[in-house]
């Protein structure tokens, strides 16, 4: 195998790795956007709940046996 062939093969492998990593990053970016939107909705929902009721969330209330 000549040096040129070895370099071409190596470049091909590196190009493939870069494309694979690019796909992973793009998928992760979409997932982050989706999760950020869900967190935003949950925060808005909780803000509405606090504004309406003003009561402590169940997680913050003392159990009845205390």
Buried (B, 14 or more C-beta within 10 A) or exposed (E): EEEEEEEEEEEEEEEEEEEEEEEEEEEEEEEEEEEEEEEEEEEEEEEEEEEEEEEEEEEEEEEEEE
